[in-house]
Amino acid sequence: MNAPVDITGVELKTERLTLRSWRESDLEDFYEYARVDGVGQMAGWSPHKSIEESRQVLAMFMREKRTFALEYEGKVIGSLGIETYDERRYPELALEEKRGREIGYVLSKDCWGRGLMTEAVRAVVRWLLDDVKLDFIIVGHFIRNDRSRRVIEKCGFSYVKTIPYDTQDGRTEDSMEYILYR
Ligand SMILES: CC(C)(COP(=O)(O)OP(=O)(O)OC[C@H]1O[C@@H](n2cnc3c(N)ncnc32)[C@H](O)[C@@H]1OP(=O)(O)O)[C@@H](O)C(=O)NCCC(=O)NCCS
């Protein structure tokens, strides 16, 4: 089952990053990376076409209180969301009595390949399992997304299966799904 998660007041520090709630003042940093081709598509959304679009998504982040901003050297360079998972998608895992969520993430293209998202995911996994006391965390990546596959492997998730995923921008793509138990 999906467990409630609220990141209000939570701040996670890693070696290089601070993970914290989004603020209105993050808007320009957000638009700067969300408008770049090749960033959102791998997570199922299209590049933002205007700062107004970013403003609306940012307002949703602030309202829903489940998406961390990743701050690096005083600038927001990415997001990591504690999403709800689709409870019909993993019948073979018998998750009904267990408490879990799914995570999803995006990093500014300028910052790829420095191990930053792996650092962020490890911190969030530790918080979700140790403090929020989730029993499991789900994560998935499109088959062609080798970078995300490596992040997931390095964070210790186990492969479950590959199933079609309906994206926010109206496509369907095969997604490789993984789970990590407490
Ligand atoms: C996926 C993403 C978050 C990875 O973040 P990151 O900080 O660059 O990840 P890391 O640096 O920790 O690891 C990236 C891995 O990909 C590998 N990699 C880099 N370029 C690659 C390429 N062209 N093909 C395959 N692997 C590649 C790196 O070598 C590294 O693996 P390693 O540690 O074994 O060497 C980032 O690329 C991103 O935001 N992509 C767009 C959005 C997205 O895909 N979100 C995830 C949706 S599931």
PDBQT file of the ligand as one rigid body, heavy atoms in Angstrom, charges set to zero:
ROOT
HETATM    1  C1  LIG A 201      19.446   9.615 -14.681  1.00  0.00    +0.000 C 
HETATM    2  C2  LIG A 201      20.180  10.767 -14.018  1.00  0.00    +0.000 C 
HETATM    3  C3  LIG A 201      19.376  11.257 -12.845  1.00  0.00    +0.000 C 
HETATM    4  C4  LIG A 201      21.524  10.247 -13.551  1.00  0.00    +0.000 C 
HETATM    5  O1  LIG A 201      22.117  11.154 -12.657  1.00  0.00    +0.000 OA
HETATM    6  P1  LIG A 201      23.699  11.252 -12.499  1.00  0.00    +0.000 P 
HETATM    7  O2  LIG A 201      24.007  12.100 -11.321  1.00  0.00    +0.000 OA
HETATM    8  O3  LIG A 201      24.268  11.651 -13.805  1.00  0.00    +0.000 OA
HETATM    9  O4  LIG A 201      24.055   9.748 -12.168  1.00  0.00    +0.000 OA
HETATM   10  P2  LIG A 201      25.440   9.180 -11.687  1.00  0.00    +0.000 P 
HETATM   11  O5  LIG A 201      26.531  10.109 -12.089  1.00  0.00    +0.000 OA
HETATM   12  O6  LIG A 201      25.324   8.793 -10.245  1.00  0.00    +0.000 OA
HETATM   13  O7  LIG A 201      25.523   7.823 -12.502  1.00  0.00    +0.000 OA
HETATM   14  C5  LIG A 201      25.357   7.807 -13.904  1.00  0.00    +0.000 C 
HETATM   15  C6  LIG A 201      25.876   6.506 -14.439  1.00  0.00    +0.000 C 
HETATM   16  O8  LIG A 201      25.600   6.489 -15.848  1.00  0.00    +0.000 OA
HETATM   17  C7  LIG A 201      26.801   6.177 -16.524  1.00  0.00    +0.000 C 
HETATM   18  N1  LIG A 201      26.753   6.829 -17.840  1.00  0.00    +0.000 N 
HETATM   19  C8  LIG A 201      27.141   8.056 -18.167  1.00  0.00    +0.000 A 
HETATM   20  N2  LIG A 201      26.935   8.269 -19.468  1.00  0.00    +0.000 NA
HETATM   21  C9  LIG A 201      26.380   7.151 -19.959  1.00  0.00    +0.000 A 
HETATM   22  C10 LIG A 201      25.926   6.760 -21.234  1.00  0.00    +0.000 A 
HETATM   23  N3  LIG A 201      25.981   7.569 -22.274  1.00  0.00    +0.000 N 
HETATM   24  N4  LIG A 201      25.403   5.530 -21.371  1.00  0.00    +0.000 NA
HETATM   25  C11 LIG A 201      25.337   4.715 -20.325  1.00  0.00    +0.000 A 
HETATM   26  N5  LIG A 201      25.743   5.033 -19.075  1.00  0.00    +0.000 NA
HETATM   27  C12 LIG A 201      26.255   6.250 -18.908  1.00  0.00    +0.000 A 
HETATM   28  C13 LIG A 201      27.882   6.738 -15.660  1.00  0.00    +0.000 C 
HETATM   29  O9  LIG A 201      29.114   6.143 -15.986  1.00  0.00    +0.000 OA
HETATM   30  C14 LIG A 201      27.371   6.366 -14.283  1.00  0.00    +0.000 C 
HETATM   31  O10 LIG A 201      27.589   4.996 -13.988  1.00  0.00    +0.000 OA
HETATM   32  P3  LIG A 201      28.926   4.482 -13.222  1.00  0.00    +0.000 P 
HETATM   33  O11 LIG A 201      28.908   5.076 -11.867  1.00  0.00    +0.000 OA
HETATM   34  O12 LIG A 201      28.772   3.031 -13.259  1.00  0.00    +0.000 OA
HETATM   35  O13 LIG A 201      30.097   4.983 -14.009  1.00  0.00    +0.000 OA
HETATM   36  C15 LIG A 201      20.398  11.935 -14.988  1.00  0.00    +0.000 C 
HETATM   37  O14 LIG A 201      21.102  11.464 -16.099  1.00  0.00    +0.000 OA
HETATM   38  C16 LIG A 201      19.089  12.576 -15.457  1.00  0.00    +0.000 C 
HETATM   39  O15 LIG A 201      18.529  13.443 -14.806  1.00  0.00    +0.000 OA
HETATM   40  N6  LIG A 201      18.582  12.132 -16.619  1.00  0.00    +0.000 N 
HETATM   41  C17 LIG A 201      17.336  12.661 -17.176  1.00  0.00    +0.000 C 
HETATM   42  C18 LIG A 201      16.114  12.336 -16.333  1.00  0.00    +0.000 C 
HETATM   43  C19 LIG A 201      16.033  10.884 -15.967  1.00  0.00    +0.000 C 
HETATM   44  O16 LIG A 201      16.460  10.027 -16.693  1.00  0.00    +0.000 OA
HETATM   45  N7  LIG A 201      15.448  10.600 -14.802  1.00  0.00    +0.000 N 
HETATM   46  C20 LIG A 201      15.281   9.256 -14.336  1.00  0.00    +0.000 C 
HETATM   47  C21 LIG A 201      14.048   8.681 -14.854  1.00  0.00    +0.000 C 
HETATM   48  S1  LIG A 201      13.936   6.955 -14.420  1.00  0.00    +0.000 SA
ENDROOT
TORSDOF 0
